[in-house]
Amino acid sequence: MISFQFSIFNLAYLWLYRLLLPHRYSDYLQRAEGNVDKCHEALLHGTYYEEYDSYDFAHKTPAERRTYVTDAYRNRLCRRINNAKQQAVVMDKYRTAVMFNDYYHRKFMLCTDEGQSDDFVRFGMEEDWLVVKPIDDCAGRGVQLLHAVDEQGWHSHYRQMMEQGRRYIVEQRIVQMPSMARWNESSVNTVRINTLNHDGTIRVLTANIRCGCRGAFCDNCAQGGYCANIDPTSGIIITSATSKGPEKYDRHPDSGIAFVGEQIPCWQQLLDAAFDCARRLPKLVYVSWDFALTADGWTLVEANKGELIADQRNLGRGLKKELLIF
């Protein structure tokens, strides 16, 4: 009876939406490429069109769809369970680097205005290569690997950065260990650990390995990389990898290295590092930690409010039940 009433409510909502906001409804439908079901999923539940395709919602029942942690649901949940001030730390790459400097294992600086150009140029001349990231973006957007042969070249890079009107964290380039570079040598391949802190008890919700495609620097799936899930207990990869589309890859398409059955090195050390980081922000219930393996051990790349898109796509099921332990 509840399901029937809810269905009637949805139909009534959609009917009123089309009646009162016909142009906006048409815009939603157009962006959904005429797919009425995709359009209605977005209107009723805030499901992004990319999520609809990524999770294969076209072949899932309404009940199955509601088991997925969509971005809209995640954002609402994080506002409810995460302390806003502590979440602001992990959403700012520079503040993350400062707070977890002992896990950062590399030099970095904040660039916000023209007054720092000389320091940036000196940094570039010392390092030869620099990694530049907007401090408040995600999914690999805006990340650059910069190189110049002289001061003029570095000044030119800095002018171009400042023209964007953004704030950046500028870092030494991470040199990863061969055991993690073997999937793809051009990218810094990372492991994402999604932690849950329930009244001081920390556990791993999911873990995954992310690696880029040939020639790419970023490992993020949004930038063409590949992601496969890891068993949190053993550190062994347990799924094929996916990228932007629905295709699954048993091996990295470029290097040919297998995913399923491969052991992530130094797994317990990685868990220890992630748990230690999570304890330092005790009012953050749900966080994603990205680590790369270097000669100094597991190195924190960045942190984010929790994200499960790749995990749910790889596992073929929603993870809302596992997330809702509160």
LOVO-743332 format. One line per 2 residues: number of its first residue (from 1); their letters; for each residue x, y, z of C-alpha. Coordinates in Angstrom, 3 decimals, padded with zeros to 6 digits. Example, Ala and Ser with C-alpha at 12.3 -4.5 7.8 and 13.67 -1.06 7.14 Angstrom:
BEGIN
1) AS) 012.300/-004.500/007.800; 013.670/-001.060/007.140
# end
This chain:
BEGIN
1) MI) 000.000/000.000/000.000; 002.863/002.377/000.843
3) SF) 004.556/001.613/-002.470; 001.321/002.306/-004.360
5) QF) 000.749/005.608/-002.579; 004.320/006.654/-003.241
7) SI) 003.905/005.823/-006.899; 000.739/007.937/-007.065
9) FN) 002.571/010.801/-005.355; 005.367/010.585/-007.930
11) LA) 002.916/010.637/-010.798; 001.097/013.609/-009.311
13) YL) 004.377/015.464/-008.817; 005.453/014.866/-012.410
15) WL) 002.027/015.884/-013.741; 002.116/019.155/-011.777
17) YR) 005.710/019.790/-012.837; 004.799/019.416/-016.511
19) LL) 001.713/021.587/-016.027; 003.313/024.417/-014.057
21) LP) 006.853/024.357/-015.511; 006.498/023.027/-019.069
23) HR) 009.612/024.742/-020.425; 011.767/023.473/-017.580
25) YS) 010.371/019.960/-018.010; 011.165/020.130/-021.738
27) DY) 014.719/021.208/-020.886; 015.160/018.202/-018.566
29) LQ) 013.775/015.886/-021.216; 016.006/017.336/-023.912
31) RA) 019.118/016.892/-021.763; 017.999/013.303/-021.176
33) EG) 018.005/012.888/-024.971; 014.274/012.188/-024.937
35) NV) 014.565/009.347/-022.418; 011.462/009.863/-020.268
37) DK) 012.568/007.429/-017.562; 015.964/009.129/-017.226
39) CH) 014.266/012.522/-017.122; 011.833/011.437/-014.397
41) EA) 014.614/009.839/-012.337; 016.427/013.188/-012.356
43) LL) 013.310/015.173/-011.445; 012.153/012.866/-008.659
45) HG) 015.457/011.855/-007.085; 018.120/014.231/-008.421
47) TY) 019.935/011.386/-010.187; 022.488/012.739/-012.650
49) YE) 022.141/011.474/-016.201; 025.697/010.096/-016.014
51) EY) 024.745/008.117/-012.900; 021.657/006.719/-014.612
53) DS) 023.864/005.322/-017.386; 026.769/004.342/-015.138
55) YD) 024.559/002.302/-012.811; 022.509/000.803/-015.654
57) FA) 019.269/002.130/-014.157; 017.469/001.354/-017.412
59) HK) 017.557/-002.324/-016.396; 016.935/-001.876/-012.660
61) TP) 013.687/-001.744/-010.728; 012.735/001.330/-008.668
63) AE) 013.566/-000.631/-005.507; 017.030/-001.544/-006.827
65) RR) 017.703/002.060/-007.841; 016.987/003.323/-004.350
67) TY) 019.801/001.158/-002.938; 022.371/003.312/-004.758
69) VT) 024.203/006.236/-003.190; 023.733/008.956/-005.793
71) DA) 025.575/012.262/-005.628; 022.399/014.051/-004.542
73) YR) 021.883/011.565/-001.722; 025.559/011.684/-000.729
75) NR) 025.540/015.482/-000.504; 022.437/015.463/001.699
77) LC) 023.909/012.749/003.910; 027.262/014.493/004.321
79) RR) 025.536/017.697/005.352; 023.719/015.711/008.032
81) IN) 026.449/013.459/009.419; 029.696/015.358/008.746
83) NA) 030.805/018.366/010.756; 030.844/021.306/008.316
85) KQ) 034.106/022.821/009.606; 036.006/019.538/009.440
87) QA) 034.557/018.702/006.034; 035.797/022.073/004.784
89) VV) 039.338/020.897/005.584; 039.193/017.878/003.259
91) MD) 037.434/019.885/000.552; 040.399/022.292/000.453
93) KY) 043.520/020.591/-000.898; 045.889/023.085/000.696
95) RT) 044.333/022.790/004.151; 044.465/019.000/003.778
97) AV) 048.183/019.173/002.944; 048.890/021.368/005.982
99) MF) 046.919/019.206/008.415; 048.343/015.899/007.163
101) ND) 051.814/017.156/006.333; 053.456/014.075/007.898
103) YY) 051.690/011.914/005.292; 052.215/014.349/002.422
105) HR) 055.924/013.564/001.903; 056.479/016.387/-000.583
107) KF) 056.944/020.144/-000.727; 053.960/022.326/-001.577
109) ML) 052.853/025.938/-001.646; 049.638/027.911/-001.996
111) CT) 049.303/030.257/-004.994; 046.516/032.825/-004.854
113) DE) 047.791/036.056/-006.414; 050.568/037.707/-008.409
115) GQ) 052.591/038.362/-005.258; 053.699/034.722/-005.139
117) SD) 055.074/034.500/-008.664; 058.742/034.737/-007.610
119) DF) 058.324/031.933/-005.052; 056.563/029.825/-007.701
121) VR) 059.379/030.414/-010.205; 062.040/029.434/-007.629
123) FG) 060.054/026.300/-006.822; 059.840/025.419/-010.521
125) ME) 063.535/025.986/-011.135; 064.391/023.742/-008.170
127) ED) 062.064/020.896/-009.143; 061.971/020.968/-012.970
129) WL) 058.381/019.598/-012.874; 055.475/020.836/-010.733
131) VV) 051.948/019.572/-010.170; 049.287/022.282/-010.026
133) KP) 045.746/021.678/-008.689; 042.835/024.020/-007.989
135) ID) 042.360/023.674/-004.249; 038.567/023.284/-004.447
137) DC) 037.952/021.015/-007.443; 037.656/017.253/-007.876
139) AG) 037.584/014.423/-010.479; 040.993/015.489/-011.750
141) RG) 039.621/018.722/-013.209; 042.196/021.446/-013.616
143) VQ) 045.170/019.287/-012.594; 048.292/020.151/-014.586
145) LL) 051.819/018.786/-014.766; 054.011/021.760/-015.633
147) HA) 057.579/021.943/-016.927; 059.779/024.818/-018.050
149) VD) 063.445/025.200/-018.929; 063.954/028.740/-017.618
151) EQ) 062.497/031.428/-015.381; 060.640/033.033/-018.262
153) GW) 058.804/029.776/-018.865; 057.773/029.474/-015.219
155) HS) 056.615/033.105/-015.146; 054.491/032.355/-018.202
157) HY) 052.936/029.354/-016.462; 052.123/031.487/-013.435
159) RQ) 050.471/034.219/-015.500; 048.270/031.635/-017.178
161) MM) 047.290/030.209/-013.783; 046.366/033.620/-012.390
163) EQ) 044.290/034.453/-015.479; 041.901/031.693/-014.405
165) GR) 041.119/033.561/-011.187; 041.508/030.456/-009.018
167) RY) 043.588/029.405/-006.012; 046.052/026.557/-006.472
169) IV) 048.156/024.168/-004.494; 051.500/023.631/-006.219
171) EQ) 053.422/020.466/-005.340; 056.472/018.397/-006.040
173) RI) 055.764/015.592/-008.467; 055.053/012.251/-006.771
175) VQ) 057.405/009.444/-007.799; 055.537/006.193/-007.239
177) MP) 056.952/002.748/-006.603; 057.218/000.327/-009.563
179) SM) 054.763/-002.049/-007.860; 052.014/000.545/-008.370
181) AR) 053.333/002.059/-011.612; 053.112/-001.245/-013.466
183) WN) 049.475/-000.747/-014.463; 050.291/002.586/-016.127
185) ES) 053.596/004.407/-015.815; 052.547/007.898/-016.924
187) SV) 049.938/008.389/-014.173; 050.273/008.434/-010.399
189) NT) 048.129/005.395/-009.602; 046.319/005.699/-006.305
191) VR) 044.245/003.702/-003.851; 041.072/005.266/-002.483
193) IN) 039.994/004.226/001.009; 036.453/005.207/002.020
195) TL) 036.335/005.289/005.819; 033.393/005.420/008.213
197) NH) 033.849/006.711/011.751; 031.007/005.466/013.946
199) DG) 031.353/006.783/017.505; 035.137/006.452/017.347
201) TI) 035.134/003.041/015.649; 036.663/003.337/012.180
203) RV) 036.096/000.834/009.421; 036.558/000.684/005.653
205) LT) 033.391/000.979/003.622; 035.107/000.325/000.259
207) AN) 038.536/000.533/-001.338; 039.585/000.782/-004.962
209) IR) 042.637/001.171/-007.152; 042.682/003.889/-009.785
211) CG) 045.128/004.103/-012.680; 045.333/006.280/-015.757
213) CR) 045.443/005.450/-019.438; 048.575/005.532/-021.581
215) GA) 050.144/009.000/-021.652; 047.773/010.442/-019.047
217) FC) 048.944/011.989/-015.794; 045.643/011.747/-013.892
219) DN) 044.247/008.389/-012.778; 040.632/009.530/-012.365
221) CA) 037.926/007.731/-014.358; 036.474/011.116/-015.296
223) QG) 039.769/011.742/-017.116; 039.764/008.375/-018.895
225) GY) 041.363/006.293/-016.153; 040.357/002.872/-014.810
227) CA) 039.124/001.774/-011.405; 038.733/-001.655/-009.781
229) NI) 037.538/-002.584/-006.300; 039.767/-004.023/-003.597
231) DP) 038.860/-006.379/-000.765; 039.372/-004.148/002.320
233) TS) 040.560/-007.069/004.445; 043.230/-008.564/002.210
235) GI) 044.128/-005.772/-000.208; 043.465/-008.056/-003.186
237) II) 041.659/-006.621/-006.237; 038.285/-008.358/-006.515
239) TS) 036.571/-006.820/-009.566; 037.303/-006.014/-013.156
241) AT) 037.953/-002.352/-013.868; 035.612/000.187/-015.389
243) SK) 036.201/003.625/-016.874; 033.654/006.175/-018.107
245) GP) 031.478/003.673/-019.960; 029.809/000.351/-019.135
247) EK) 032.687/-001.781/-020.455; 034.609/-003.960/-017.992
249) YD) 038.324/-004.686/-018.246; 039.981/-007.767/-016.765
251) RH) 043.344/-006.267/-017.697; 044.586/-002.740/-018.185
253) PD) 043.935/-002.033/-021.884; 047.383/-000.516/-022.427
255) SG) 049.788/-002.417/-020.160; 047.927/-005.746/-020.151
257) IA) 048.405/-006.095/-016.366; 045.557/-008.027/-014.724
259) FV) 043.261/-006.481/-012.140; 041.412/-009.317/-010.401
261) GE) 043.607/-011.279/-007.991; 046.445/-008.753/-007.857
263) QI) 047.722/-007.820/-004.394; 048.138/-004.179/-003.427
265) PC) 051.522/-003.938/-001.648; 051.946/-002.858/001.983
267) WQ) 048.213/-003.126/002.574; 048.219/-003.035/006.364
269) QL) 050.417/000.062/006.344; 047.903/001.750/004.053
271) LD) 044.994/000.879/006.342; 046.946/002.168/009.341
273) AA) 047.599/005.475/007.552; 043.964/005.908/006.499
275) FD) 042.693/005.106/009.998; 045.166/007.526/011.558
277) CA) 044.009/010.286/009.196; 040.363/009.533/009.981
279) RR) 040.999/009.781/013.739; 042.375/013.300/013.349
281) LP) 038.989/014.513/012.100; 036.715/012.733/014.589
283) KL) 033.592/014.634/013.550; 033.892/013.514/009.934
285) VY) 031.871/010.326/009.666; 032.379/009.599/005.967
287) VS) 035.586/010.471/004.068; 037.558/009.328/001.008
289) WD) 041.367/009.183/001.322; 043.571/008.904/-001.779
291) FA) 047.077/007.480/-001.302; 050.036/006.782/-003.597
293) LT) 052.905/004.431/-002.742; 056.353/006.072/-002.798
295) AD) 059.788/005.315/-001.388; 058.623/007.120/001.773
297) GW) 055.645/004.778/002.156; 051.985/005.486/001.540
299) TL) 051.679/009.183/000.682; 048.433/011.125/000.977
301) VE) 047.455/012.638/-002.364; 044.218/014.272/-001.229
303) AN) 040.980/013.706/000.658; 037.338/014.250/-000.291
305) KG) 033.907/013.808/001.158; 033.012/010.181/000.459
307) EL) 032.417/009.077/-003.130; 031.085/005.697/-004.277
309) IA) 030.407/006.056/-008.010; 033.175/003.727/-009.167
311) DQ) 032.608/001.234/-006.331; 028.915/000.786/-007.078
313) RN) 029.559/000.575/-010.808; 032.227/-002.091/-010.318
315) LG) 030.221/-004.151/-007.815; 026.977/-003.848/-009.810
317) RG) 024.925/-002.963/-006.736; 024.094/-000.065/-004.469
319) LK) 025.893/000.518/-001.186; 023.342/002.586/000.717
321) KE) 022.703/-000.200/003.241; 026.410/-000.503/004.055
323) LL) 026.705/003.262/004.398; 023.682/003.698/006.648
325) IF) 025.070/002.392/009.924; 023.856/005.412/011.836
# end
